[in-house]
Amino acid sequence: MVSRSYSNLLELASGEAPSPSFSRMSRRIPRIMTVAGIMSDIDDDGSDSVLSDPSSSSSQKERIIIVANQLPIKVHKKTDSSKGWTFSWDDNSLYLQLKDCLGDEDTEFIYVGCLKEEIHPNDQDEVSQILLETFKCIPTFLPPDLYSRYYHGFCKQQLWPLFHYMLPLSPDLGGRFNRSLWQAYVSVNKIFADRIMEVINPEDDFVWVHDYHLMVLPTFLRKRFNRVKLGFFLHSPFPSSEIYKTLPIREEILRGLLNSDLIGFHTFDYARHFLSCCSRMLGISYESKRGYIGLDYYGRTVSIKILPVGIHMGQLQSVLSLPETEAKVAELVKQFSGQGRTLLLGVDDLDIFKGISLKLLAMEQLLLQHPEKKGKVVLVQIALPARGKGKDVKEVQDEIYATVKRINETFGEPGYDPVILIDQPPKFYERVAYYVAAECCLVTAVRDGMNLIPYEYVISRQGNERLDKILGPEASTPKKSMLVVSEFIGCSPSLSGAIRVNPWNIDVVAEAMESAIVMEEPEKHLRHEKHYKYVSTHDVSYWGKSFLQDLERTCKDHVRRRCWGIGFGLSFRVVALDPNFRKLAMEHIVSAYKRTKTRAILLDYDGTLMPQDSIDKKPSSKTLDILNSLCRDKNNVVFIVSSRPRDKLDAWFSSCDQLGIAAEHGYFMRMKRDEEWETSIPAVECNWKQIAEPVMQLYTETTDGSVIEPKEISMAWCYEDADPDFGSCQAKELLDHLESVLANEPVTVKSDSNCVEVKPQRVGVSKGLVAKRLLSSMQERGMLPDFVLCIGDDRSDEDMFEVISSSTTGPSIAPNAEVFACTVGRKPSKAKYYLDDTAEIVRLMKGLASVSELMIPVL
């Protein structure tokens, strides 16, 4: 079914088509492609999606396509009489710094994004050619109205506030969801995908998409090329699931991100929130293997990268060496230190989340609580231009001006203003000079994705020899720097020597400012040394190399996977499976069933014949009829293999007199209803239950939705109906608790899917043992099966798959027997076949039962 949020993408795309010059330009950009048919629309049937040919040729240089909302290019209109534009690199752009730090000797960088200036359609062809040939940049030209709705509308009014924990509870608090803005966002993402198609070599190139402006772009790229090597890095916070789930298009964005191979976040908190959303809204859980976090998404492993971005050390050090920087530092030293004043510095964008007003109130509180600081402490607040626009920016600006005016009127005196507000963006060297001169840097944002200001401050305070001479004799001693940072910014976890504060608590921030001023010099030296060591080694080069190495590692098995697309619209995803793993076709198994004479059929119950989410776990009358039809065929031996206790299975399947049952993973077995139960191993003592049950009961009382499932020789605590995060957390605690109290008991404690189970220590009792015993029993009776069907859905069933697969070369199965090991769902498995869900399994069993009914002679 087409996604409700985007039911007619073709119509939308045509409505938001790029300007005519886009088509003209596309003919002039070289198309470096090895596959035909890439221009299919997203709502095409998944079977038409491109399956990339692994044998395509590769270029000499490794190519990385960097995709971001804006190109790292400065645009200036020519001021003389001649018409046209001039272009230059934007040295402050993170994306250009990546190229500079990683080097382009062995790697070719191509950039795709928008320009910061609107280019007239008549000039777009020429501009495109210049940018491609000179800078290897592919500009994405968007009509002004479309760009405004996409960037200033959906990105800045809806995504950005929500990702910074602002809910649109009223029209004044963030933008309410607007579907037309969402459609503009999707349209722009599709246009970006089309631009990438112009230059991508899908088998060799790596694509690295940046930030929340392009979160559904991976879906469009994955649709075009199932094996595209695609990384995504989110530079903003990712909100908790309670905030994120209010977004009407929450699943479309999650699935968009999951169409990447590697998703990067600045902090573990952001990654944890994303993983929680995947678990709660899509039912996808993650695993940690040897230090790497990954999600299995339809057979593809989507890796999670947690690494904060760094700064460009070389660029900052070169600015520190500029004569202009030295002159500005000398001026600031004379202005502040020369008059015995301590300089505190704040550098923030002028937006609602940077907490400038809270910082000013803390400064006011500092002067109130410590009158002796009057005339001796100055806060210089540099207010950089806001990236968005709207009345909230104006309100913040008015509040800041009013607060600064009040503080200066209250505590100022001739020749002294306690707060100096710089609301015109200074040049970068001037900002660096303030870093050098400041005794403490204050970053008190109420929510921020990363914020590199503290990193820049630490490196600037390290300085160099020429700056040391300007700063005076004290500067040549061990360096020092002090940071007061908000708990709610991405760089906070990496700055362990900073004074961390809750920016909403004015008193605490004021105390932190006082502590930073009066702290002992040796302590300041140690904190600076710790920060400098981290920041200087975790720069933008380290960040970029680490991300790209992980992306390469994640994508290395693309070639050996069979891939195909499923789903419509923004629900599109790629299924990636082992080449030998395929769907079990009804006609194939029915044909084998008809021509064979001795058949063994082993069926798991929960998750196979019965859906996991079913409330009533008893088999339906339809299921019982199917099983009875199969059992009436004297050529069949049918077994239910379950983890459930034998009394429950006995009651449920009492009407199936010829059905074999294995209970509690095979500890109890019987071949028919009228036969006695047999045990796989001698009886065991279960005195340990008196210890385990009270512990499980405690966790059941404190975990809503959990239950204890008592069995004869084991005991399980199940939490499939509990909150997934809390249930998983409680399961880990219970596992540890049980291992502790049962340390001296002959039992093992294991955690499985939504379950913690305690069972006696014994060797060989598993579902695999059931398969072995059944085949051996049939062999003893002279019934070598020439048809074996085994179906299950979880890890415990993998033992059965392994046994029947390995038995094909042994004496317990007839030569050239038809063997079908089948799992439920497309996932890594020892089975060679899969069916999508329990409904398909029931249909399959019904089909086999119908064949048996036709083959049974009428008496």
N, C-alpha and C positions, 0 to 999 in steps of 0.2 A: 504494500500500500504506500502511496506517495506521502511523504511527510506533510503534516498539516501546516507546518510553519513555512513550507516552501513547495506548494503543490504544483506550481507551474513555472518551473525555472526557465523553460524555453521562452515563455511569454515575457517573463521578467527580464531575461537577458536581452531580448529584442527591444524591450522598452527602455533599457538602460545601456544600449549599445554605445561604444565609444564613437568619437567623432569620425567623419570620413577619412581624415588624415591617418587615423590608426591603420586602416586597410592599406593605404598607400605606403605607409612606413613598413608594414610587415613584409611587403614584397622586396624591400631594399635591405632588410636584415638577413644575413645568411642563416639558413635553416640547417642546423647541424643535427640531423636526426638519422636514425637507422631503422625506424619502424614506421609503417604506414598506418593511417587511420586514427591519428591521435585526436582529431578535432571532434570526436563524438561528444554529444551533449550529456550532461550529468544524469538526465532522466532516461537515457537509453537503457535497454536491458543489460544487466551485468554480463551476460554471455558475450556481448560485443566488445567488452573492454580489452585493451591491448595486452597481450602476453608478450613481454619483451623477449627478444631472442638473445640467449646468452652468448651466442657466437659473434656478436657484433664487434667491430674493431674498436680499439681504444686509442685515444690521442696520446701523444708523447708526454704532455704535461698533465698532471692531475688537475682537474678543474673543480672549483667550488663556486657555486652560484649563491651569492648572498642576497636575500630578499628581505626588504624592509619597507616601511611606509614611505620613507624619504631616502633619496640617494645621498651619498656623502659628497655632494657637489654644491658649491656656492654659485649663484646665478646673479649676474649683473647686466643691466641693460646698458648698452653703449651710450655714453653721454655726448659724444660728438655728433656731427650731422649725419654720419652713416648709421644705418639701421642695423639691428642685430643684437646679439647677446655675447657676453664673455663668460667663460666658465673656469672654475678652479676647484681644486680639492678642498674639502672642509676638514681641516686638520683636527678639529675637535670631535669629529664623528667617530664613534666606537667602531663602526664597520670599516672605515679606512684604517684605523689603528690596528685592526686585525691583520689587514694585508701588510702593513708596515712591519709588524712584529713577527708574523709568520714567514715573511719573505716570499718573493714571487719568482725565485729562480727555478724551483721545481713545481710551483703551483701557480695556476692562472686563476685570477679572481674576476668574476663577472658580477655586476651589481644590477638588480632590478628594483625599481622604486619610482616614486613621484619626485618632481622638482618642487622647490619651495616657492617658485614663481609660476604664474599662469602664462603659458606660451600660446600665442595666437595660432589657430589651426593652420594658417598659411605658412607659419614658420616651423611647424612641428617636424616636417620631413628633414629640413636642414639641420635642426637641433639634434634630431635623433642620430643623423649620420655623424655629426661632430662628436657627440657623446660616445657613440659606439667605437669610432676609430681612435679617438684620443684617450678616452677614459675607460673603455670597455664597460660602459653603463647602458642599460636598456631603460629608457624613460617610459613610465606609464602615464599617459596623458588621460586625464579624466575631465569631463565637463564640469564647470564650476559648481553647478547645482548638485550634481551627483557627489562630488568630493565633499561639499559642505554637509550633505545629509549623512555621508559615510563617516567623515572624520569628526566634525564639530557636532554632528547629531548622534549617531549610534556610539561611536568610540568614546567621545568625551562626555556626553550627557547620560549615557546608560551603562556601558561597560566600565569605564574608568571609576565612576563613583561606587558602583557595586563592588568592584574588585578592591576598593579601599574601604569597604564595610559601611557604605552609606546606602540605606534602603530608601526608595522613593515613597515614603509614607505619606507625603503630601507633594503637590506639584513643585513646592519650593525646595524640597530636599531630594535633589537628583531627578533625572527625567524618568517619567513613567514609560513603560515599554510601548514603543511605537512601531508597528509592523512595517510601515513604509520605510522607516530608517533601517530596520533590519534587512529589508529587501535591497536597499542601497548598499549595505555592508556586504551582502552576499554577492551582489553584482560586481562590486569592486574586487572582491577576492577572486571571482571568476575571470575578470579582465587581467589580473595579475598572473593567473595561471596561463592564460593565453600568451602573455608576454614571455613567460618562462619557456613555453613550447617553442618559441622562435629560436632559442639558442641551445636547448638542452641536448646532450648526448645521454640518453636515459640509462645506458648500461654502465657508464664510466663516471659521470658527473655526480658530485654531492650537492644537494640543495639544502641550504640552511636558512630557515624562515625565522624572523624575529618579531616577537611581541604580539600584544593582544589585537592589533589592527588586522591581523591576517590569520585568525584562528580556524577558519574553515577552508583556507587555501589548501592544506594537506589533503582534504577530501577530493578536491578537483584534480590535484596532481596524481593522487593514487588511482583515481578513475582513469586517467590517461595512460599512466604507466604503473602497472601493478607492482613492479619491482623497483620503483624509484628509490634512491638512497636519500632519505629525507629526515632532517633534524629540525627541531623547533625549540626556541628558547624564549621563555616568558620573562620579561624584564620588570613586570609589575608584581604585586602580591597576588596570590590566589586565595580567595576567601574560604572560610570554613563552609562546610556543606549546608549548615543552617542558613547562611546568607546566600550561597550560590544557588540553592534549589528554588529560590524565589524567581529566578530568571526563566521566563516562559520558553526560551529556546535552549534550555540547559543541556538536553541530550545531544542536540545538533552540534554544539560547541565541543562537548566532551568527545563525541565521535570524530569530529574534525581533528582534534589533537591526537587521538588514538590512531589516526591514519598516518602519523609520523612514525619513524623508527626509533627516535630518541627524543625525549622531552626534557628540557633543562629548566631548573629552578634555582633561584639564589640561595634559598634556605630549606632546611628539612621541614619547617612548618608549612611552607607553601606546597612542597611536594606531598606532605602528609594530608593536607586538605584536598588536593587533587585526587589522591588515591582513595580517600574516604568518599568523595563524590562518585568515583567510578564504582566503588563497592555498593553504595546506597542506591544509586540511580540506574546503574547498568548491570549490577550483580557481578562485577569483575573484581576478583581479588588479586593481590600481588604476592610475589614470592621474592625472598632475598637469597641469592645464590653467590657464595664466595665474594661478598661485598657489593654485588650488583643487584639493584632492585628492578624487577621486570613484571609486566602484566602479560598474560597470555590472551591475545585478542584474535580469536578465530584462527589459531595456529601460528600467528605472527607474534614474536616477542617484542613488545614495546618497552624499551629500557627507560629508566628514570635517572637523570643526572642531577646531582645536587652540588653546585659549585658557584660561589659568588664571583661576579665579574671583577676584574682588576683594572688598574690604570696603566697608561702608557708611560713607563719609567723614563724612556729616552726623551720623549717630548717634554715632560715636566722638568727634567734636569737641564735640558737645553734652554728652557724659559728662565730657569733660575740663574743661568749664566749670562743672560742678556744685560747690556748696560742699562736699558730702561728699567729693568727689574731692580737692579742695584740702586739706581737713582731714587726709585719710588720707596724702596726699603729705607734708605737714608732719610727721606722725607718723613716717613712714618715714625722712625726711631726718634727723630727730633720732636715730632708732634706729641708723642705719647711718653716713651721712656725718658726722653729729655726733660719732661715736666713731672717725672715721678708717677706716671699713671700706668696702670695695668690695662692692656688691651684684651678684651674678650670679643670674639668674632662669631658672627652668624652669617651663613651664605645659604639662601633658600630661594626657590621659585615662589612667586607671589600667587599661591593658590591655597585653598582651604585646608589642605592636609599637611602643610608644612609647619603649622603650629607657631608661626611668627608671633602672633598676639599672645600666646601662652608664654613664650620666651620673654617677651617684654614685661608681662605681669610678674614673672619670676625676678627679672631685674629690679622692678619696682619693689618687690618684697625684700630683695637683698639689701637695698638701700634703707628700707624701713627697719629691718632687723639689725643692720650694722651701720649706724649713722657715720661711723668712722671711715667708711668706704667712700663717703661723698667727696668728690674731688680727686679720688685716687683710682677709681675704676670706670672704664668707658666701654660700653657695648657698641660695636660697629656692626650694624645689620645691613648686609648687601641683599637687596631684593631684586632677584632676576625676573625677567618677564614671564608671565604665566603662559603655558603652552596651549591652554584652552581659552575660551572667552565666554562671557555671560555675566549676569548680575551678581553671581556669587563672588567673582573676582573683584568687582567694584566694591562690594560690601567688605571684603577682607581688606582691600586697600584703604577704604575710609576708616575702618577700625584701627588699622596700624597707624595711620597718620594721627588719629585722635589720641591714641595711647602714647605715642612718642611725644606729642605736644604736651600732654598732661604730665608725663614724667619729667620732661625738661623744665617745665614751668615750676614743678614742685621741688625738684632737687638740684636744678641748675643754678649757676652763678656766673658772673662775668668771666668769660674765657673758659667756661666749662659747661659742656652739655653731656649728661650721663649716657645719652643714646644718640648715636649719629646714624641716621638712615640714609643709605645710598640707594636711590630708586632708579637711577640710570645705570644700565648694565656696564660695568667697567670692562676694560680690555683684559684679556686673560693674564697678561704679565702684571697688571695692577692687582688683580685678585690674588695672584701668587705672592705678591709683595705683602699683602695683608696677612696671608698665611704665615709668612716668615716672621712678621712682627708680633703676631698674636700670642699671648701667653696661654690662651685656652680657646678651643673651638667648640661651639655649642650647636648640636644638631638635634632638635627636639620635635621632629615631625610626628604627628599623631598616627600616620600610616604612610609608609613609603616602600617601594619595591626594593631598592638597593641603597642608593645615595653614596656617591664616591667622594663627597666633600671631605669626610674624615681621612680617607686615604691620601688625598691630595695634600691635606694639611700636614700629615705625618712626614711625607717625603719632603715637603717644603721646609719643615722645621729641621730636617737633617742638613739642609743647606749645602754650602761649599766654602772653600777657604776665603774667597773674596767677600762673601756675605758675612762670614765670621768677623772679619775686620770691621765691617760696617756696624755690626751689632755690638761690638765691644769685647773686652777681654773675657767676659763670662761665657761668650758663645763658643770659645775654643775648648772649654771643658766638655765633659760628656753631654751630648744633646738631651734636650728635654722637650716634652710636649704634653698637653693635657686635653683630654676629650671628655665632654659630657654628651652622651648620646641617648636617644630615645630607645626604649625596649622594642618599639614597633617598627624599626627600620631594618632592612635586610642585612646591612653591614654589621649590626650590633653583635651577633654571635661570634664573628671573627675578631672582634676587638675586645679581648678579655681584660685588657688593662684599663679600659675606659670606665668612667663612672656612669653606670646605666641608670636611667630615671624613667618614671612614668610621667610623660609631659603634661598630663592632666592635673598632676599634683604640684601646684605652684610652690608650696613650701619646700617640698623635696628637691625641686629643681633649683630653688634659691640656695638651699643647703649645699647642693652639689657644686654650684658656682663658687660658694665660699670655700669649700674643701679644695677645689682645683687651684684657688689662689694661694691658700696658706699651706698646702701640702709640702712636706719636706723635700728638699732638692734631690737627695738620693732616690727617693721613691719616684719622683717625676722622671729621673734618668732611666730607671728600670722599666717603667711603663712605656716610655718612648722606645727604648731598645727592643722590647717585645713586639710592639706594633710595627716598628720599622722592618724587623726581620720578616714578619708575615707579609706586609704589604709589598716589600721589594721582591719577594720570591713568588708571590701569587699575583703577578701582573696580568695584563690583558693577553700577553703571549702565552702564559701558562694556562689561562682560562681557555683560549682558543684551541691550543694544541690538545688539551685534555678532552675537550668536547669532541673535536674531530676524530681523535683516536677512538673514543667510545662509539662514535657514529660508525666508523669503519668496522669496528669489532661487531657491532650489532647487525650490520648489513652483510657480513661475510658469507652467510649461508643463503643469500637470496637466490643465487644461481641454481642451487640444488633443490629448491622448493617448487612444487607445482602451485601456481597462483591463479585464482579467478575471482571476479567481482560478484558480489551479491548486494541486493538492496537498491532502493530508489532514492533519488534526491540526495539530501545530506545524510541519509542513513546508509549510504554506500560504504561498504568495507570490503576488504580483500581477504579471502580465505587462502592460507598458505599451508600446504601439507607436504609430507614426504611423498616422493614420486610413486611409491608402492602403496600408498594409503588412498583408498577410493571408496566411493559410496556403494553400498551393497544394492545391486540392481535386482528388482523383483523377478524379472524374466530369467536372469542368470541362476538364481538360487532355486527357483521353481523347476527349471530344466534339470538341474542337478538332483533335486529332490525326487523327480519322477523316475529318473533312470537308476536310482540306487535302491538297495534292498535292506540294508541294515543301518539304522540311523541313531545317533546319539545327540540329544538336544539338551543343553544346559542353559538355564535362564536365571539371571539375577532377578530379584523382585523390586525393591525400592529403587526408583530412578530408571528402571528398565520396563517392567510391566506396569508399574504404578508411578505416576509423576511425583517428584520430590515435594512439590508444593501442595499436594492433595491433602485435605484435612482428614477425610475418611480413608484410612489405609487398607481397608478390606478390599479383596478383589471383587470386581463387578461380576454380575451374572454372565456378561459377554465374555470376560476373560476366562471364567470357569468353563464355559461352553467350548471355547477354543482349545483349552488344555485337554478337556475330555475327548474332543475330536481327535487330537493328536495322539492321545494315549490309547484310543481304541484301535489305532493302526498298529498291528502286531509287529510291524517292522521298526517301530519307534521305541526308544527308551528316553523318557522325558524326565528331567530333573529340575526342581526349583532349588537354587543355591542362595541362601540368605543369611544375614547376620542376626536375624530375629530369633527369639526363643522358640523351642519346638512346640510348646503348648499353644502358642498363638498361631503358628503355621498349621498345626494339626486342626485347629478349629476352623480356620479360614478355608482350608482345602479339603475338608472332610468329604465333600461330594466327589472328589477325584480319586477313585479307588486304585487306579493304576499309576498314579503320579509318584515319582520319587522325590524325596525332600531331604535337603541338607540344612540343618539349623546351626546357628551360632558359628558361622564361617566353616562348617564342616565337622564340628566336634560331635554332633549327633547326626546320624544318617539312617534312612530306611528306604528300601527299594520300592515298596508299595504300602498302601494304607494299612493293610491287615498284618504286615510284618512288624516285628519288634524293632525298636530303636537300637542302633548300635553306636558305640563310642569309638572315636578314632584312636584314643589312648586310654590307659587305665584311669579310673576315677581319681579326682584330685580333691584335696581339702580346700574348703572355701571359708575358713575362719577369718581370713583377712577382710571379708565383707563387713564384719562388725566394726572395723576401723574405717573403711572407706565410705560406708554409707552415711555416717554423720557428717563427714567432710563434704560429700556431694550435696547433702541436704542443706548445709549452710549456704553453698553457692546457689542452690536452686531458689532459696528464699530471697537472696539478694540480687538475683538475675531474672527479671521478668521475662517470661517466654521460654524458660529452660525447664527440662524435666529429667527425672532419673528413669532409665529404662533397665529394670532388673532382669538378669538372665540367670540360668542355672550355674554356669561356671564362669561368668564374667559380669561386669556391671558397667553401664555407660551413662554418661551425663551428656544430654543432647541440647543444643541451643539454636536450632535452625529457625525457631520463631522469635528469638531474642533480637535486640538491636545488634546489627552485624559487628559494629566496632566494639561495643561494650561486651557482647558475647565472646568475641575473639580475645579481648583483653582478659576477661574472667577465665576463659579456657586456659590461657597461659599461666595464670595464677593458680588455678586448680591443678594443672599438670605438675607444677613445682611443689604445691602443697602435698599432693598425693605421693609423689616420689619421695618426699621427706618422711611422711608418716609411715609409708610402706617400705622403707629402705631395707628392713630386715625380713620382709615377707617374700615368698617365692612367686612374685607376680611381676608383670611388666605394665607400665602405664604408657599409653600411646594416644596421640592426638590425630584425629582424622577429620574429614569434612564435617564441620558443625558438630563434632563429637569428641569427648575424651573418654577413653575406655580402659578399664583395668581388667586384665585376664591373667591366668596362671602362666608361669614360665614353662613353655613346652615347645618341643621342636616338631615342625612339620604339619601343624594344624592350620590349614588355610583353605581357601577355595581351590587352590591348585591341587591340594591333596584329594579333594572331592573328585576332580576331573581324573586324576590318576586311578583312584579306586574304582570309579565307574568304568573306565576303559579296561582295567584289569579284570573286573567282574564279568564284563561282556566277553573278554578273551577266554576266560575260564569256561564260559558256557558255549564256546565255539561260535560266538557272534562277533566277528571282526567288523567293526563299522566301516562302511565305505562312504558315509556322510556324517560329518560332525559339525554341529552349529553351536556356538557359544556366544552369548550376548550379555554384556554387563556395562556398568556406567562409571565405576570409580576405581580407586587404586587397588582395592582388595580383589577386584576382578582381573587385574593384570596377571595374577598368578595362574588363573585358568587359561588365559590367552597364551601364556608362555608354554604351559604344559601341552596343550593340544597342538600348538605350532611345532614343538620339538618332537611330538609323537609321530609325525608324518614319516620319519625315518626309522621308527621302531617297530616292534612286533605287535603292538596293541591296536594298530590301525591297518586296515587293508591297503595293499599297494595301490597307488593312484587314487586314493580316497579324496573326496571333495571335502575340504576343511574350510570353515568360515568362522573366523574370530572377529567379532563385531562389537565396537564400542558405541556408546550413545553420545552424539555430538562430535564436532570436528575438533579434535585435540590430539596432542601427542599421545601415542598409545602403542602397545605391543601388538594390538590387533591390526589386521590389514584392511579391515572394512569399517565403515561407520554408517549409522542412520542418524537423522537429525534429532529425533525426539521419541518419546514413548508412543505417541500416536502412530508414527511410522512403524515402530516395532509391532504394535498390535495389528496393524494392517498386514504386515508381513506374516505374522503368525496365523492370522485369519486366512490368508491366501494359501499357506501350507496346509492348514486344517481342511480347507475346501478341496485341495488335491487329494488328501487322504480319504475324505468322505467319498469322492468319486471312485477311488481305487479299492475301497472296501467292498467285497462282493455282497450282494443282496441275498439273504437267506430265505 
